[in-house]
Amino acid sequence: MHQKIIETVRTNKPLIHCITNYVTVLDVANMLLASGGAPIMADDINEVEEITSICGGLNINIGTLNERTIKSMILAGKKANDLKHFTILDPVGAGASALRTKTTFQLLDEVKFSVIRGNISEIKTVANGSGTTQGVDADIKDAITEENLSEAVAFAKSLSKKTGAVIAITGAIDLVSDEKTTYVIRNGHPIMSQITGTGCMLTAVIAAYGVANPDRILEATAAAVCAIGLSGEIAREKVEEIKGGNGSFKIFFMDAMSQMDDEQLREGAKFEIR
């Protein structure tokens, strides 16, 4: 993994336009700041194109979808494409409702994304509409395991080729893939699923890493996934030391991300390339 991905983010402080969900918006903003980026949140149709124009990247998250913001997402996405800006889609809950699934495909039809990030159920829906998403969490039957890892890697490479985007599938085992190369990442801890928004935060961090490292988006995306997972591991250790709970974990998690540097990431990243 490149030695200066995080340093480049902290030096450039990329401004990311987030059209995201209101459940996690504050945590997304703070995690972007912790990663070295900067957030701006705007979803009114009358300003999204203008806001996108002054940012380096666009993060679209459909977690609390409504008809008003769908139009804003498409307008912002097209403007970002016109400007050749980094774009990322987080299809939260795709497959859980007709509206989410329809909107996901509409966005994919009308906007070219640099990265698509979701859990395996959401990404299967992106691929063929056949995911079995339960709410916003992955159906356990869709989990990536050591036993089906080869098939999952092939699936990720195929979807990257189909969409032209880097595919990031997150879960107990994370995959970050273009059509030729897949990072298999094993950072993180189950406690991360006990607070809301770790996926939303990751998507925003990927945007910051991608904007700051435009010539190596695959590697930058993998670095972001490793960094978030490693931050979770560090936070869990500190929570155990003080016998804390979910609230303490959330604070330590953000602290770890704000203090992460390239050397720490290089030493702590757990990945193989396939």
Secondary structure by P-SEA (a helix, b strand, c coil): ccccaaaaaaaacbbbbcccccccaaaaaaaaaaacbbbbbbcccccaaaaaaaccbbbbbcccccccaaaaaaaaaaaaaaaccbbbbccccccccaaaaaaaaaaaacccccbbbbcaaaaaaacccccccccccccccccccccaaaaaaaaaaaaaaacccbbbbbccbbbbbccccccccccccccccccccaaaaaaaaaaaaaaaccccaaaaaaaaaaaaaaaaaaaaaaaaaacccaaaaaaaaaaaaaaccaaaaaaccccccc
